[in-house]
Amino acid sequence: MSRDVKKEIDDLVKQHRIVLFMKGSKMMPQCGFSARAVQILGSYGQPFETVNVLADPEVRQGVKDYSNWPTVPQCYVDGKFLGGSDILYEMHQSGELEPLIAPKN
């Protein structure tokens, strides 16, 4: 039986309100960009899921294909692709990120 990586990624994006595909884990990021993304998301005090793409080369490539975005980390909120570390940083600085991350009532 062959693996459907796109479906696995799609399921993760739909199952978790906020998900970050990154190098390493929330507790131990493996690159500076992933560390910065975790720090930004963590600053809002909302739970978020992380997926370590270094643990699975198929997911590492699959998430790039899924989003049509060439780099990791990649952040999804409410099923929508926001971008990578630089975009998260810009959205955080401008105040655009907070209303997206804030709890939904």
GUVEX-657091 format. One record per residue (C-alpha): residue number from 1; residue in one letter; x, y, z. Coordinates in pm, 1 decimal. Layout:
REM residues N
+-----+------+----------+----------+----------+
! pos ! code !       px !       py !       pz !
+-----+------+----------+----------+----------+
! NUM !    A !        X !        Y !        Z !
...
+-----+------+----------+----------+----------+
***
This chain:
REM residues 105
+-----+------+----------+----------+----------+
! pos ! code !       px !       py !       pz !
+-----+------+----------+----------+----------+
!   1 !    M !      0.0 !      0.0 !      0.0 !
!   2 !    S !    149.1 !    333.4 !   -101.3 !
!   3 !    R !    156.6 !    629.5 !    128.5 !
!   4 !    D !    -49.3 !    939.8 !     51.8 !
!   5 !    V !    171.7 !   1212.6 !    199.4 !
!   6 !    K !    -44.6 !   1492.2 !     61.8 !
!   7 !    K !   -347.1 !   1351.0 !    247.1 !
!   8 !    E !   -141.9 !   1314.8 !    568.0 !
!   9 !    I !    -38.7 !   1681.0 !    544.8 !
!  10 !    D !   -392.8 !   1789.0 !    457.4 !
!  11 !    D !   -526.6 !   1597.6 !    758.9 !
!  12 !    L !   -273.0 !   1764.6 !    991.5 !
!  13 !    V !   -359.2 !   2110.7 !    858.4 !
!  14 !    K !   -731.3 !   2043.2 !    910.3 !
!  15 !    Q !   -698.2 !   1869.4 !   1250.2 !
!  16 !    H !   -496.5 !   2142.8 !   1419.8 !
!  17 !    R !   -598.1 !   2506.6 !   1434.9 !
!  18 !    I !   -232.5 !   2615.2 !   1422.0 !
!  19 !    V !     36.3 !   2387.2 !   1279.6 !
!  20 !    L !    400.5 !   2458.4 !   1204.5 !
!  21 !    F !    600.9 !   2231.6 !    976.9 !
!  22 !    M !    955.2 !   2290.2 !   1092.3 !
!  23 !    K !   1305.0 !   2154.0 !   1135.0 !
!  24 !    G !   1317.9 !   2002.1 !   1480.6 !
!  25 !    S !   1056.7 !   2031.8 !   1751.9 !
!  26 !    K !    894.6 !   2306.1 !   1954.1 !
!  27 !    M !   1128.2 !   2222.9 !   2243.3 !
!  28 !    M !   1437.1 !   2180.1 !   2025.4 !
!  29 !    P !   1431.0 !   2369.3 !   1693.8 !
!  30 !    Q !   1703.7 !   2259.1 !   1453.8 !
!  31 !    C !   1746.8 !   2585.4 !   1261.4 !
!  32 !    G !   1724.9 !   2955.1 !   1333.3 !
!  33 !    F !   1422.2 !   3012.0 !   1111.0 !
!  34 !    S !   1227.0 !   2736.6 !   1286.7 !
!  35 !    A !   1333.2 !   2872.8 !   1626.4 !
!  36 !    R !   1210.7 !   3220.3 !   1533.1 !
!  37 !    A !    875.7 !   3084.0 !   1410.6 !
!  38 !    V !    828.1 !   2888.5 !   1735.9 !
!  39 !    Q !    916.2 !   3198.2 !   1939.8 !
!  40 !    I !    666.9 !   3413.1 !   1748.3 !
!  41 !    L !    382.9 !   3162.0 !   1774.4 !
!  42 !    G !    464.4 !   3093.1 !   2139.5 !
!  43 !    S !    441.4 !   3460.9 !   2223.9 !
!  44 !    Y !     63.0 !   3449.9 !   2174.0 !
!  45 !    G !      8.2 !   3182.7 !   2437.9 !
!  46 !    Q !   -207.4 !   2969.5 !   2209.3 !
!  47 !    P !   -150.6 !   2596.9 !   2160.7 !
!  48 !    F !      5.0 !   2496.7 !   1831.6 !
!  49 !    E !    118.5 !   2171.3 !   1678.6 !
!  50 !    T !    460.6 !   2118.5 !   1524.9 !
!  51 !    V !    572.4 !   1861.8 !   1269.6 !
!  52 !    N !    943.6 !   1779.8 !   1246.1 !
!  53 !    V !   1015.2 !   1750.6 !    873.5 !
!  54 !    L !   1367.9 !   1623.3 !    945.9 !
!  55 !    A !   1214.4 !   1301.4 !   1080.6 !
!  56 !    D !   1042.7 !   1221.6 !    748.9 !
!  57 !    P !   1191.4 !   1317.9 !    409.8 !
!  58 !    E !    859.5 !   1248.4 !    235.8 !
!  59 !    V !    680.2 !   1500.5 !    457.2 !
!  60 !    R !    968.6 !   1746.5 !    415.3 !
!  61 !    Q !    922.9 !   1744.0 !     37.9 !
!  62 !    G !    548.6 !   1689.6 !     56.7 !
!  63 !    V !    478.2 !   2005.7 !    253.9 !
!  64 !    K !    673.4 !   2207.3 !     -3.9 !
!  65 !    D !    460.0 !   2056.4 !   -279.8 !
!  66 !    Y !    139.5 !   2099.3 !    -76.5 !
!  67 !    S !    191.5 !   2472.8 !    -30.7 !
!  68 !    N !    391.0 !   2536.3 !   -346.8 !
!  69 !    W !    641.1 !   2708.2 !   -113.9 !
!  70 !    P !   1008.7 !   2605.3 !   -137.3 !
!  71 !    T !   1123.5 !   2643.2 !    222.4 !
!  72 !    V !   1053.5 !   2527.6 !    577.6 !
!  73 !    P !    922.4 !   2633.7 !    828.2 !
!  74 !    Q !    566.9 !   2668.0 !    705.9 !
!  75 !    C !    279.0 !   2786.4 !    922.4 !
!  76 !    Y !    -90.0 !   2712.0 !    875.4 !
!  77 !    V !   -368.8 !   2875.8 !   1075.7 !
!  78 !    D !   -729.5 !   2763.5 !   1040.0 !
!  79 !    G !   -630.6 !   2558.1 !    734.9 !
!  80 !    K !   -473.8 !   2854.9 !    556.6 !
!  81 !    F !   -105.0 !   2874.8 !    463.5 !
!  82 !    L !     45.9 !   3192.2 !    608.9 !
!  83 !    G !    410.1 !   3152.2 !    509.0 !
!  84 !    G !    748.4 !   3094.5 !    660.2 !
!  85 !    S !    954.3 !   3255.8 !    931.4 !
!  86 !    D !   1005.7 !   3589.5 !    755.9 !
!  87 !    I !    637.0 !   3631.7 !    674.7 !
!  88 !    L !    536.9 !   3536.2 !   1030.3 !
!  89 !    Y !    784.6 !   3793.5 !   1161.3 !
!  90 !    E !    647.3 !   4067.5 !    933.4 !
!  91 !    M !    287.3 !   3982.0 !   1026.8 !
!  92 !    H !    381.9 !   3977.3 !   1396.0 !
!  93 !    Q !    555.3 !   4316.3 !   1372.8 !
!  94 !    S !    266.5 !   4477.9 !   1182.9 !
!  95 !    G !     -1.7 !   4336.5 !   1415.0 !
!  96 !    E !   -163.1 !   4127.5 !   1139.7 !
!  97 !    L !    -82.3 !   3796.0 !   1305.9 !
!  98 !    E !   -245.9 !   3854.0 !   1645.1 !
!  99 !    P !   -609.2 !   3852.6 !   1525.1 !
! 100 !    L !   -543.5 !   3533.1 !   1328.5 !
! 101 !    I !   -389.2 !   3357.3 !   1629.8 !
! 102 !    A !   -633.4 !   3491.8 !   1892.1 !
! 103 !    P !   -882.3 !   3234.8 !   2024.2 !
! 104 !    K !  -1199.8 !   3198.7 !   1821.6 !
! 105 !    N !  -1518.4 !   3245.7 !   2023.5 !
+-----+------+----------+----------+----------+
***
